[in-house]
Amino acid sequence: MKNNNLHCSRREFALLSAMGLAATPLLGFDHILMEQAAPVKADLSVNLFSKHLQFLNYNDMSEAAAEIGFDGLDLTVRPEGHVFPDRVSEDLPKAVEAMKKYGLNPRLMTTNVIDVNNKEHRSVLETASKSGFSHYRTAWLSYPENREISESQTIYGQQLKNLEVLNKQLGLIGCYQNHAGNHVGAPIWDLPPILQATKNANIGCQYDIRHAVVEGGSCWELGLRLIRPFIKTIVIKDFKWGTVNGQWKPINTPLGEGMVDFERYFSLLKKYKINVPVSLHLEYGLGGAEHGATEITIDKKEVFAQMKKDLTFLQEAWQRAE
C-alpha cells in the first residue's frame, strides 16, 4: 500500500465509530468501510502505547495502529518491550521500517534509560537518534530510605542534567513520567526542584493526568500549573477509585468512565498552550493486552475496537474543550 493512499485510509478510519471498527476485520482480511460518523478535527498528534500491541509483530502492530487512526506509536524499547535494549541496533530499525510502511511517525519511545554511563542506555539513545525519534520516556527513580529526600533531589538533578547533555548531542528529548506510588515525581511538587537543575530543553516531564489525579485528588490543577513549563509529552488514561478484595485502590477504566475531567484538563492545556506529543494508554482489562501480554485471551478485534473508542473520545473531548 502506498503512503498517499494510506493517509486517505487513516482519515477514513478516523471517522469510524467503535462499533464500526469492531465489525471491520484487520490484518490481512478484506476491509469494509462502515457508516461514517461526523468528522472530527484532530489537531493533536496521538500515539498508541505499543505495550498494548505486544501480541503482534512490527508489521502487524503498525498496520493495526494506522488503520485505527493513530499518528504513531509510543514504542516500547525496554526489557519485555517490542524492542529489547540489548538488540536495539538490530531490531529498532526493523520496527521503524514497519511503522513508516504504514505512514506512522517514529517519534516516541518508552525506555528504561536513566544513566549516561550505562553503555546499553547510550546505545538505545544513539540508535533512536539515527532512526528519527525525538522523544523518549526515561526509567523511574525512587527515594532511598537512608538518604534525605532533598539530598536525593540534588543527586537526581545532576543525573538528569548529565542526561540532557547527551540528549542535546543526539537531538533527543528525555521525559520523566510522574507515576503514582512511592516514585520520584508522584506528588508532582517534587519534580521541579530536580528539573530546575537542567536547562529545560532536552529533558523534562512526561505528564500523566491519571497518575496526577490519583495522587493529587482535587488539587491536580495546582500541580499542572507548577509542572507546565517542563512538560514535553503527555500520557492519556483514566481511572476510578474502587474496592479490590476489601481494599480501596485506583481501578483503570476506558476514557470518560473514570474520574479524570478531560474537558477541564484539555481546556487548561489549550490555555497554557501546551502542544506536545500524546501517548494513549489502555490499562484496563483487554485480555492481557493492557499488561503487554504476548498472547491475549480475547479476539484482537475487541482490542482494536476499544482502542478506536478511546481514540474517538480523546479527539472529541479535545475539540469540545475551550
Phi and psi in degrees as GROMACS dihedral restraints (atoms count N, CA, C in turn):
[ dihedral_restraints ]
;  ai    aj    ak    al  type     phi  dphi    fc
    3     4     5     6     1   -77.8    20    10
    4     5     6     7     1   152.4    20    10
    6     7     8     9     1   -62.0    20    10
    7     8     9    10     1   -38.8    20    10
    9    10    11    12     1   -66.1    20    10
   10    11    12    13     1   -35.0    20    10
   12    13    14    15     1   -71.0    20    10
   13    14    15    16     1   -34.7    20    10
   15    16    17    18     1   -64.6    20    10
   16    17    18    19     1   -42.9    20    10
   18    19    20    21     1   -61.3    20    10
   19    20    21    22     1   -37.6    20    10
   21    22    23    24     1   -62.5    20    10
   22    23    24    25     1   -44.3    20    10
   24    25    26    27     1   -60.0    20    10
   25    26    27    28     1   -40.8    20    10
   27    28    29    30     1   -65.9    20    10
   28    29    30    31     1   -37.2    20    10
   30    31    32    33     1   -64.8    20    10
   31    32    33    34     1   -38.2    20    10
   33    34    35    36     1   -66.2    20    10
   34    35    36    37     1   -42.3    20    10
   36    37    38    39     1   -65.6    20    10
   37    38    39    40     1   -29.6    20    10
   39    40    41    42     1   -65.2    20    10
   40    41    42    43     1   -15.0    20    10
   42    43    44    45     1   -96.2    20    10
   43    44    45    46     1    -7.2    20    10
   45    46    47    48     1   -74.6    20    10
   46    47    48    49     1   144.9    20    10
   48    49    50    51     1   -79.8    20    10
   49    50    51    52     1   165.7    20    10
   51    52    53    54     1   -61.9    20    10
   52    53    54    55     1   -36.8    20    10
   54    55    56    57     1   -67.6    20    10
   55    56    57    58     1   -36.9    20    10
   57    58    59    60     1   -63.6    20    10
   58    59    60    61     1   -41.7    20    10
   60    61    62    63     1   -65.6    20    10
   61    62    63    64     1   -37.0    20    10
   63    64    65    66     1   -60.3    20    10
   64    65    66    67     1   -28.2    20    10
   66    67    68    69     1   -94.0    20    10
   67    68    69    70     1     2.2    20    10
   69    70    71    72     1  -102.1    20    10
   70    71    72    73     1   109.1    20    10
   72    73    74    75     1   -63.4    20    10
   73    74    75    76     1   145.1    20    10
   75    76    77    78     1  -124.3    20    10
   76    77    78    79     1   167.2    20    10
   78    79    80    81     1    61.3    20    10
   79    80    81    82     1    68.2    20    10
   81    82    83    84     1   100.7    20    10
   82    83    84    85     1   -10.1    20    10
   84    85    86    87     1   -96.4    20    10
   85    86    87    88     1   164.8    20    10
   87    88    89    90     1   -65.6    20    10
   88    89    90    91     1   136.1    20    10
   90    91    92    93     1   -86.9    20    10
   91    92    93    94     1   133.5    20    10
   93    94    95    96     1  -121.5    20    10
   94    95    96    97     1   116.8    20    10
   96    97    98    99     1   -79.1    20    10
   97    98    99   100     1   123.1    20    10
   99   100   101   102     1   -90.4    20    10
  100   101   102   103     1   177.1    20    10
  102   103   104   105     1   -58.2    20    10
  103   104   105   106     1   133.8    20    10
  105   106   107   108     1   -90.2    20    10
  106   107   108   109     1   142.9    20    10
  108   109   110   111     1   -85.8    20    10
  109   110   111   112     1   179.0    20    10
  111   112   113   114     1   -62.8    20    10
  112   113   114   115     1   142.0    20    10
  114   115   116   117     1   -60.1    20    10
  115   116   117   118     1   144.8    20    10
  117   118   119   120     1  -118.7    20    10
  118   119   120   121     1   123.9    20    10
  120   121   122   123     1   -78.9    20    10
  121   122   123   124     1   109.3    20    10
  123   124   125   126     1   -99.9    20    10
  124   125   126   127     1    92.8    20    10
  126   127   128   129     1  -100.2    20    10
  127   128   129   130     1    22.4    20    10
  129   130   131   132     1  -129.3    20    10
  130   131   132   133     1   147.7    20    10
  132   133   134   135     1   -90.4    20    10
  133   134   135   136     1   119.5    20    10
  135   136   137   138     1  -113.4    20    10
  136   137   138   139     1   125.7    20    10
  138   139   140   141     1  -112.6    20    10
  139   140   141   142     1   137.1    20    10
  141   142   143   144     1   -86.2    20    10
  142   143   144   145     1   130.8    20    10
  144   145   146   147     1   -64.4    20    10
  145   146   147   148     1   114.8    20    10
  147   148   149   150     1   -68.9    20    10
  148   149   150   151     1   -12.2    20    10
  150   151   152   153     1   -50.2    20    10
  151   152   153   154     1   -34.3    20    10
  153   154   155   156     1   -83.4    20    10
  154   155   156   157     1     0.1    20    10
  156   157   158   159     1  -123.0    20    10
  157   158   159   160     1    25.3    20    10
  159   160   161   162     1   -75.5    20    10
  160   161   162   163     1     1.9    20    10
  162   163   164   165     1   -88.4    20    10
  163   164   165   166     1     2.3    20    10
  165   166   167   168     1  -120.9    20    10
  166   167   168   169     1   153.8    20    10
  168   169   170   171     1   -78.9    20    10
  169   170   171   172     1   178.0    20    10
  171   172   173   174     1   -58.0    20    10
  172   173   174   175     1   -44.6    20    10
  174   175   176   177     1   -66.2    20    10
  175   176   177   178     1   -48.5    20    10
  177   178   179   180     1   -69.3    20    10
  178   179   180   181     1   -36.0    20    10
  180   181   182   183     1   -66.8    20    10
  181   182   183   184     1   -37.1    20    10
  183   184   185   186     1   -68.6    20    10
  184   185   186   187     1   -42.5    20    10
  186   187   188   189     1   -61.4    20    10
  187   188   189   190     1   -46.2    20    10
  189   190   191   192     1   -62.8    20    10
  190   191   192   193     1   -47.6    20    10
  192   193   194   195     1   -61.6    20    10
  193   194   195   196     1   -40.7    20    10
  195   196   197   198     1   -66.4    20    10
  196   197   198   199     1   -43.5    20    10
  198   199   200   201     1   -69.6    20    10
  199   200   201   202     1   -31.9    20    10
  201   202   203   204     1   -68.3    20    10
  202   203   204   205     1   -31.0    20    10
  204   205   206   207     1   121.7    20    10
  205   206   207   208     1    11.4    20    10
  207   208   209   210     1   -77.5    20    10
  208   209   210   211     1   152.6    20    10
  210   211   212   213     1   -83.7    20    10
  211   212   213   214     1   -24.9    20    10
  213   214   215   216     1  -168.7    20    10
  214   215   216   217     1  -173.8    20    10
  216   217   218   219     1  -121.0    20    10
  217   218   219   220     1   139.3    20    10
  219   220   221   222     1   -88.9    20    10
  220   221   222   223     1    94.4    20    10
  222   223   224   225     1   -78.6    20    10
  223   224   225   226     1   130.5    20    10
  225   226   227   228     1   -79.3    20    10
  226   227   228   229     1   113.2    20    10
  228   229   230   231     1  -120.5    20    10
  229   230   231   232     1    82.4    20    10
  231   232   233   234     1  -166.5    20    10
  232   233   234   235     1   169.3    20    10
  234   235   236   237     1   -55.1    20    10
  235   236   237   238     1   134.1    20    10
  237   238   239   240     1    67.2    20    10
  238   239   240   241     1    18.3    20    10
  240   241   242   243     1   -97.8    20    10
  241   242   243   244     1  -171.0    20    10
  243   244   245   246     1   -67.1    20    10
  244   245   246   247     1   -32.3    20    10
  246   247   248   249     1  -124.8    20    10
  247   248   249   250     1   122.4    20    10
  249   250   251   252     1   -79.6    20    10
  250   251   252   253     1   136.6    20    10
  252   253   254   255     1   -55.5    20    10
  253   254   255   256     1   -34.7    20    10
  255   256   257   258     1   -77.6    20    10
  256   257   258   259     1    -3.3    20    10
  258   259   260   261     1  -123.7    20    10
  259   260   261   262     1    20.2    20    10
  261   262   263   264     1   -62.5    20    10
  262   263   264   265     1   -39.6    20    10
  264   265   266   267     1   -66.8    20    10
  265   266   267   268     1   -29.9    20    10
  267   268   269   270     1   -85.2    20    10
  268   269   270   271     1   -41.9    20    10
  270   271   272   273     1   -96.6    20    10
  271   272   273   274     1   -30.1    20    10
  273   274   275   276     1   -61.4    20    10
  274   275   276   277     1   -44.0    20    10
  276   277   278   279     1   -59.8    20    10
  277   278   279   280     1   -32.7    20    10
  279   280   281   282     1   -66.9    20    10
  280   281   282   283     1   -42.8    20    10
  282   283   284   285     1   -63.8    20    10
  283   284   285   286     1   -42.5    20    10
  285   286   287   288     1   -64.0    20    10
  286   287   288   289     1   -41.7    20    10
  288   289   290   291     1   -59.2    20    10
  289   290   291   292     1   -42.8    20    10
  291   292   293   294     1   -66.2    20    10
  292   293   294   295     1   -41.7    20    10
  294   295   296   297     1   -61.2    20    10
  295   296   297   298     1   -47.2    20    10
  297   298   299   300     1   -65.2    20    10
  298   299   300   301     1   -31.6    20    10
  300   301   302   303     1   -56.6    20    10
  301   302   303   304     1   -34.2    20    10
  303   304   305   306     1  -106.5    20    10
  304   305   306   307     1    18.8    20    10
  306   307   308   309     1    78.1    20    10
  307   308   309   310     1    16.0    20    10
  309   310   311   312     1   -88.2    20    10
  310   311   312   313     1   144.8    20    10
  312   313   314   315     1   -90.3    20    10
  313   314   315   316     1   114.4    20    10
  315   316   317   318     1   -76.4    20    10
  316   317   318   319     1    87.8    20    10
  318   319   320   321     1  -118.6    20    10
  319   320   321   322     1   -43.4    20    10
  321   322   323   324     1  -109.2    20    10
  322   323   324   325     1   145.2    20    10
  324   325   326   327     1  -135.5    20    10
  325   326   327   328     1   151.1    20    10
  327   328   329   330     1  -114.3    20    10
  328   329   330   331     1   122.9    20    10
  330   331   332   333     1  -129.9    20    10
  331   332   333   334     1   178.7    20    10
  333   334   335   336     1  -110.1    20    10
  334   335   336   337     1    21.9    20    10
  336   337   338   339     1   -74.9    20    10
  337   338   339   340     1   133.5    20    10
  339   340   341   342     1  -154.5    20    10
  340   341   342   343     1   -16.0    20    10
  342   343   344   345     1  -126.0    20    10
  343   344   345   346     1   115.8    20    10
  345   346   347   348     1   -66.6    20    10
  346   347   348   349     1   -19.4    20    10
  348   349   350   351     1   -87.2    20    10
  349   350   351   352     1    -4.0    20    10
  351   352   353   354     1   -87.3    20    10
  352   353   354   355     1   118.3    20    10
  354   355   356   357     1   -59.2    20    10
  355   356   357   358     1   -41.5    20    10
  357   358   359   360     1   -67.0    20    10
  358   359   360   361     1   -39.8    20    10
  360   361   362   363     1   -61.9    20    10
  361   362   363   364     1   -43.3    20    10
  363   364   365   366     1   -63.6    20    10
  364   365   366   367     1   -38.7    20    10
  366   367   368   369     1   -63.7    20    10
  367   368   369   370     1   -40.1    20    10
  369   370   371   372     1   -59.5    20    10
  370   371   372   373     1   -47.7    20    10
  372   373   374   375     1   -68.1    20    10
  373   374   375   376     1   -40.2    20    10
  375   376   377   378     1   -64.5    20    10
  376   377   378   379     1   -41.9    20    10
  378   379   380   381     1   -68.8    20    10
  379   380   381   382     1   -39.5    20    10
  381   382   383   384     1   -62.3    20    10
  382   383   384   385     1   -41.0    20    10
  384   385   386   387     1   -61.3    20    10
  385   386   387   388     1   -44.4    20    10
  387   388   389   390     1   -66.7    20    10
  388   389   390   391     1   -25.6    20    10
  390   391   392   393     1   -90.5    20    10
  391   392   393   394     1    -2.3    20    10
  393   394   395   396     1    98.3    20    10
  394   395   396   397     1     4.0    20    10
  396   397   398   399     1   -71.0    20    10
  397   398   399   400     1   154.4    20    10
  399   400   401   402     1  -122.0    20    10
  400   401   402   403     1   -29.7    20    10
  402   403   404   405     1  -131.2    20    10
  403   404   405   406     1   146.5    20    10
  405   406   407   408     1  -146.3    20    10
  406   407   408   409     1   151.2    20    10
  408   409   410   411     1   -91.0    20    10
  409   410   411   412     1   137.5    20    10
  411   412   413   414     1   -84.5    20    10
  412   413   414   415     1   176.7    20    10
  414   415   416   417     1   -72.9    20    10
  415   416   417   418     1   166.6    20    10
  417   418   419   420     1   -88.7    20    10
  418   419   420   421     1   159.3    20    10
  420   421   422   423     1  -118.9    20    10
  421   422   423   424     1   160.6    20    10
  423   424   425   426     1  -134.2    20    10
  424   425   426   427     1   164.5    20    10
  426   427   428   429     1  -100.7    20    10
  427   428   429   430     1   109.8    20    10
  429   430   431   432     1   -62.7    20    10
  430   431   432   433     1   142.2    20    10
  432   433   434   435     1   -66.1    20    10
  433   434   435   436     1   -26.5    20    10
  435   436   437   438     1   -90.0    20    10
  436   437   438   439     1    15.1    20    10
  438   439   440   441     1  -141.7    20    10
  439   440   441   442     1   139.0    20    10
  441   442   443   444     1   -61.4    20    10
  442   443   444   445     1   144.0    20    10
  444   445   446   447     1   -59.1    20    10
  445   446   447   448     1   -40.8    20    10
  447   448   449   450     1   -63.0    20    10
  448   449   450   451     1   -35.6    20    10
  450   451   452   453     1   -67.4    20    10
  451   452   453   454     1   -41.7    20    10
  453   454   455   456     1   -62.5    20    10
  454   455   456   457     1   -39.0    20    10
  456   457   458   459     1   -61.5    20    10
  457   458   459   460     1   -40.2    20    10
  459   460   461   462     1   -64.0    20    10
  460   461   462   463     1   -44.2    20    10
  462   463   464   465     1   -62.7    20    10
  463   464   465   466     1   -45.8    20    10
  465   466   467   468     1   -70.1    20    10
  466   467   468   469     1   -32.5    20    10
  468   469   470   471     1   -60.3    20    10
  469   470   471   472     1   -43.0    20    10
  471   472   473   474     1   -67.4    20    10
  472   473   474   475     1   -37.8    20    10
  474   475   476   477     1   -62.7    20    10
  475   476   477   478     1   -44.2    20    10
  477   478   479   480     1   -72.2    20    10
  478   479   480   481     1   -31.5    20    10
  480   481   482   483     1   -62.2    20    10
  481   482   483   484     1   -43.2    20    10
  483   484   485   486     1   -64.1    20    10
  484   485   486   487     1   -39.5    20    10
  486   487   488   489     1   -66.0    20    10
  487   488   489   490     1   -36.1    20    10
  489   490   491   492     1   -63.3    20    10
  490   491   492   493     1   -36.7    20    10
  492   493   494   495     1   -60.6    20    10
  493   494   495   496     1   -45.7    20    10
  495   496   497   498     1   -65.0    20    10
  496   497   498   499     1   -42.4    20    10
  498   499   500   501     1   -57.3    20    10
  499   500   501   502     1   -42.6    20    10
  501   502   503   504     1   -62.7    20    10
  502   503   504   505     1   -41.0    20    10
  504   505   506   507     1   -61.7    20    10
  505   506   507   508     1   -33.1    20    10
  507   508   509   510     1   -98.1    20    10
  508   509   510   511     1    -4.5    20    10
  510   511   512   513     1    72.4    20    10
  511   512   513   514     1    35.1    20    10
  513   514   515   516     1  -117.9    20    10
  514   515   516   517     1   160.3    20    10
  516   517   518   519     1  -123.9    20    10
  517   518   519   520     1   118.6    20    10
  519   520   521   522     1   -89.7    20    10
  520   521   522   523     1   141.7    20    10
  522   523   524   525     1  -129.9    20    10
  523   524   525   526     1   122.7    20    10
  525   526   527   528     1   -94.6    20    10
  526   527   528   529     1   123.2    20    10
  528   529   530   531     1   -84.9    20    10
  529   530   531   532     1   133.9    20    10
  531   532   533   534     1   -77.1    20    10
  532   533   534   535     1   116.6    20    10
  534   535   536   537     1  -124.8    20    10
  535   536   537   538     1   129.6    20    10
  537   538   539   540     1   -58.2    20    10
  538   539   540   541     1   150.2    20    10
  540   541   542   543     1   112.8    20    10
  541   542   543   544     1  -164.4    20    10
  543   544   545   546     1   -86.8    20    10
  544   545   546   547     1    54.5    20    10
  546   547   548   549     1  -109.2    20    10
  547   548   549   550     1   152.9    20    10
  549   550   551   552     1   -58.8    20    10
  550   551   552   553     1   132.2    20    10
  552   553   554   555     1    91.6    20    10
  553   554   555   556     1    -8.2    20    10
  555   556   557   558     1   -58.8    20    10
  556   557   558   559     1   -43.4    20    10
  558   559   560   561     1   -80.0    20    10
  559   560   561   562     1    -0.4    20    10
  561   562   563   564     1    69.7    20    10
  562   563   564   565     1   -45.8    20    10
  564   565   566   567     1   -63.8    20    10
  565   566   567   568     1   -21.4    20    10
  567   568   569   570     1   -87.5    20    10
  568   569   570   571     1    -8.9    20    10
  570   571   572   573     1   -77.2    20    10
  571   572   573   574     1   -45.7    20    10
  573   574   575   576     1   -54.0    20    10
  574   575   576   577     1   -41.8    20    10
  576   577   578   579     1   -59.3    20    10
  577   578   579   580     1   -28.9    20    10
  579   580   581   582     1   -78.5    20    10
  580   581   582   583     1   -48.1    20    10
  582   583   584   585     1   -70.1    20    10
  583   584   585   586     1   -22.6    20    10
  585   586   587   588     1   -66.9    20    10
  586   587   588   589     1   -14.8    20    10
  588   589   590   591     1   -74.4    20    10
  589   590   591   592     1   -15.1    20    10
  591   592   593   594     1   -97.1    20    10
  592   593   594   595     1   179.2    20    10
  594   595   596   597     1   -89.2    20    10
  595   596   597   598     1     1.3    20    10
  597   598   599   600     1    55.2    20    10
  598   599   600   601     1    42.2    20    10
  600   601   602   603     1  -122.2    20    10
  601   602   603   604     1   -56.4    20    10
  603   604   605   606     1  -109.4    20    10
  604   605   606   607     1    16.0    20    10
  606   607   608   609     1  -148.6    20    10
  607   608   609   610     1   148.1    20    10
  609   610   611   612     1  -174.8    20    10
  610   611   612   613     1  -150.2    20    10
  612   613   614   615     1  -115.0    20    10
  613   614   615   616     1   139.6    20    10
  615   616   617   618     1   -97.3    20    10
  616   617   618   619     1   104.3    20    10
  618   619   620   621     1   -82.5    20    10
  619   620   621   622     1   123.4    20    10
  621   622   623   624     1  -112.6    20    10
  622   623   624   625     1   107.8    20    10
  624   625   626   627     1   -66.0    20    10
  625   626   627   628     1   -34.0    20    10
  627   628   629   630     1   -61.1    20    10
  628   629   630   631     1   -50.2    20    10
  630   631   632   633     1   -69.1    20    10
  631   632   633   634     1   -31.4    20    10
  633   634   635   636     1   -65.9    20    10
  634   635   636   637     1   -39.1    20    10
  636   637   638   639     1   -74.1    20    10
  637   638   639   640     1   -36.7    20    10
  639   640   641   642     1   -56.9    20    10
  640   641   642   643     1   -47.5    20    10
  642   643   644   645     1   -86.9    20    10
  643   644   645   646     1   -28.4    20    10
  645   646   647   648     1   -99.3    20    10
  646   647   648   649     1   -13.7    20    10
  648   649   650   651     1    56.5    20    10
  649   650   651   652     1  -129.5    20    10
  651   652   653   654     1   -82.2    20    10
  652   653   654   655     1    -4.2    20    10
  654   655   656   657     1  -102.6    20    10
  655   656   657   658     1    18.8    20    10
  657   658   659   660     1   -60.8    20    10
  658   659   660   661     1   -28.2    20    10
  660   661   662   663     1   -63.3    20    10
  661   662   663   664     1   -34.5    20    10
  663   664   665   666     1   -65.5    20    10
  664   665   666   667     1   -41.8    20    10
  666   667   668   669     1   -62.0    20    10
  667   668   669   670     1   -39.2    20    10
  669   670   671   672     1   -63.9    20    10
  670   671   672   673     1   -42.2    20    10
  672   673   674   675     1   -59.3    20    10
  673   674   675   676     1   -38.0    20    10
  675   676   677   678     1   -73.2    20    10
  676   677   678   679     1   -41.8    20    10
  678   679   680   681     1   -89.5    20    10
  679   680   681   682     1   -10.1    20    10
  681   682   683   684     1   -55.6    20    10
  682   683   684   685     1   -35.7    20    10
  684   685   686   687     1   -65.3    20    10
  685   686   687   688     1   -17.7    20    10
  687   688   689   690     1  -102.0    20    10
  688   689   690   691     1    -2.9    20    10
  690   691   692   693     1   -73.3    20    10
  691   692   693   694     1   123.1    20    10
  693   694   695   696     1  -113.1    20    10
  694   695   696   697     1   -29.1    20    10
  696   697   698   699     1  -145.1    20    10
  697   698   699   700     1   164.3    20    10
  699   700   701   702     1  -133.3    20    10
  700   701   702   703     1   151.5    20    10
  702   703   704   705     1  -111.9    20    10
  703   704   705   706     1   137.3    20    10
  705   706   707   708     1  -114.5    20    10
  706   707   708   709     1   123.9    20    10
  708   709   710   711     1  -165.3    20    10
  709   710   711   712     1   172.8    20    10
  711   712   713   714     1  -136.5    20    10
  712   713   714   715     1   164.1    20    10
  714   715   716   717     1  -161.1    20    10
  715   716   717   718     1   169.1    20    10
  717   718   719   720     1  -144.5    20    10
  718   719   720   721     1   158.2    20    10
  720   721   722   723     1   -83.5    20    10
  721   722   723   724     1   140.1    20    10
  723   724   725   726     1  -159.3    20    10
  724   725   726   727     1   173.3    20    10
  726   727   728   729     1  -100.1    20    10
  727   728   729   730     1   134.2    20    10
  729   730   731   732     1  -126.8    20    10
  730   731   732   733     1   114.4    20    10
  732   733   734   735     1    53.9    20    10
  733   734   735   736     1    40.7    20    10
  735   736   737   738     1    82.1    20    10
  736   737   738   739     1     0.2    20    10
  738   739   740   741     1  -114.2    20    10
  739   740   741   742     1   137.8    20    10
  741   742   743   744     1   -74.7    20    10
  742   743   744   745     1   129.0    20    10
  744   745   746   747     1  -146.8    20    10
  745   746   747   748     1   156.1    20    10
  747   748   749   750     1   -72.6    20    10
  748   749   750   751     1   130.2    20    10
  750   751   752   753     1  -114.4    20    10
  751   752   753   754     1   123.0    20    10
  753   754   755   756     1   -70.8    20    10
  754   755   756   757     1   143.9    20    10
  756   757   758   759     1  -137.1    20    10
  757   758   759   760     1   164.0    20    10
  759   760   761   762     1   -61.2    20    10
  760   761   762   763     1   159.6    20    10
  762   763   764   765     1   -60.5    20    10
  763   764   765   766     1   136.4    20    10
  765   766   767   768     1    88.3    20    10
  766   767   768   769     1    -6.6    20    10
  768   769   770   771     1  -106.9    20    10
  769   770   771   772     1     5.4    20    10
  771   772   773   774     1  -120.4    20    10
  772   773   774   775     1  -151.1    20    10
  774   775   776   777     1   -98.2    20    10
  775   776   777   778     1    -8.6    20    10
  777   778   779   780     1   -73.9    20    10
  778   779   780   781     1   125.8    20    10
  780   781   782   783     1   -87.5    20    10
  781   782   783   784     1    88.4    20    10
  783   784   785   786     1   -68.0    20    10
  784   785   786   787     1   -35.7    20    10
  786   787   788   789     1   -65.4    20    10
  787   788   789   790     1   -39.9    20    10
  789   790   791   792     1   -67.8    20    10
  790   791   792   793     1   -43.2    20    10
  792   793   794   795     1   -61.0    20    10
  793   794   795   796     1   -48.2    20    10
  795   796   797   798     1   -66.5    20    10
  796   797   798   799     1   -34.3    20    10
  798   799   800   801     1   -64.3    20    10
  799   800   801   802     1   -35.6    20    10
  801   802   803   804     1   -71.0    20    10
  802   803   804   805     1   -39.1    20    10
  804   805   806   807     1   -60.0    20    10
  805   806   807   808     1   -40.8    20    10
  807   808   809   810     1   -68.8    20    10
  808   809   810   811     1   -41.1    20    10
  810   811   812   813     1   -60.8    20    10
  811   812   813   814     1   -42.5    20    10
  813   814   815   816     1   -84.1    20    10
  814   815   816   817     1    -0.6    20    10
  816   817   818   819     1    57.3    20    10
  817   818   819   820     1    43.1    20    10
  819   820   821   822     1   -90.3    20    10
  820   821   822   823     1   103.9    20    10
  822   823   824   825     1  -123.4    20    10
  823   824   825   826     1    87.5    20    10
  825   826   827   828     1  -130.4    20    10
  826   827   828   829     1   165.1    20    10
  828   829   830   831     1   -59.9    20    10
  829   830   831   832     1   145.2    20    10
  831   832   833   834     1  -113.0    20    10
  832   833   834   835     1   135.8    20    10
  834   835   836   837     1  -116.0    20    10
  835   836   837   838     1   121.1    20    10
  837   838   839   840     1   -94.5    20    10
  838   839   840   841     1   125.6    20    10
  840   841   842   843     1  -112.0    20    10
  841   842   843   844     1   145.6    20    10
  843   844   845   846     1  -126.3    20    10
  844   845   846   847     1    93.1    20    10
  846   847   848   849     1   -99.0    20    10
  847   848   849   850     1     5.0    20    10
  849   850   851   852     1   -93.9    20    10
  850   851   852   853     1   176.1    20    10
  852   853   854   855     1   -56.4    20    10
  853   854   855   856     1   114.1    20    10
  855   856   857   858     1  -138.0    20    10
  856   857   858   859     1    42.5    20    10
  858   859   860   861     1    66.1    20    10
  859   860   861   862     1    22.7    20    10
  861   862   863   864     1   104.7    20    10
  862   863   864   865     1   -19.1    20    10
  864   865   866   867     1   -62.9    20    10
  865   866   867   868     1   -28.1    20    10
  867   868   869   870     1   -65.1    20    10
  868   869   870   871     1   -25.0    20    10
  870   871   872   873     1  -102.0    20    10
  871   872   873   874     1     4.4    20    10
  873   874   875   876     1    81.7    20    10
  874   875   876   877     1    28.6    20    10
  876   877   878   879     1   -66.0    20    10
  877   878   879   880     1   144.2    20    10
  879   880   881   882     1   -85.9    20    10
  880   881   882   883     1   -12.4    20    10
  882   883   884   885     1  -134.5    20    10
  883   884   885   886     1   131.6    20    10
  885   886   887   888     1  -112.3    20    10
  886   887   888   889     1   160.7    20    10
  888   889   890   891     1  -103.8    20    10
  889   890   891   892     1     3.5    20    10
  891   892   893   894     1  -125.7    20    10
  892   893   894   895     1   164.7    20    10
  894   895   896   897     1   -62.7    20    10
  895   896   897   898     1   136.2    20    10
  897   898   899   900     1   -60.6    20    10
  898   899   900   901     1   -26.0    20    10
  900   901   902   903     1   -64.9    20    10
  901   902   903   904     1   -29.4    20    10
  903   904   905   906     1   -67.2    20    10
  904   905   906   907     1   -38.6    20    10
  906   907   908   909     1   -65.2    20    10
  907   908   909   910     1   -45.2    20    10
  909   910   911   912     1   -61.8    20    10
  910   911   912   913     1   -41.1    20    10
  912   913   914   915     1   -62.4    20    10
  913   914   915   916     1   -39.9    20    10
  915   916   917   918     1   -70.2    20    10
  916   917   918   919     1   -36.8    20    10
  918   919   920   921     1   -61.1    20    10
  919   920   921   922     1   -42.4    20    10
  921   922   923   924     1   -64.4    20    10
  922   923   924   925     1   -40.4    20    10
  924   925   926   927     1   -63.1    20    10
  925   926   927   928     1   -45.7    20    10
  927   928   929   930     1   -67.3    20    10
  928   929   930   931     1   -39.0    20    10
  930   931   932   933     1   -62.9    20    10
  931   932   933   934     1   -43.7    20    10
  933   934   935   936     1   -63.7    20    10
  934   935   936   937     1   -42.7    20    10
  936   937   938   939     1   -59.1    20    10
  937   938   939   940     1   -45.0    20    10
  939   940   941   942     1   -60.6    20    10
  940   941   942   943     1   -47.7    20    10
  942   943   944   945     1   -63.5    20    10
  943   944   945   946     1   -42.9    20    10
  945   946   947   948     1   -71.0    20    10
  946   947   948   949     1   -39.3    20    10
  948   949   950   951     1   -64.2    20    10
  949   950   951   952     1   -37.3    20    10
  951   952   953   954     1   -63.2    20    10
  952   953   954   955     1   -40.8    20    10
  954   955   956   957     1   -69.9    20    10
  955   956   957   958     1   -35.3    20    10
  957   958   959   960     1   -70.5    20    10
  958   959   960   961     1   -31.3    20    10
  960   961   962   963     1   -65.3    20    10
  961   962   963   964     1   139.0    20    10
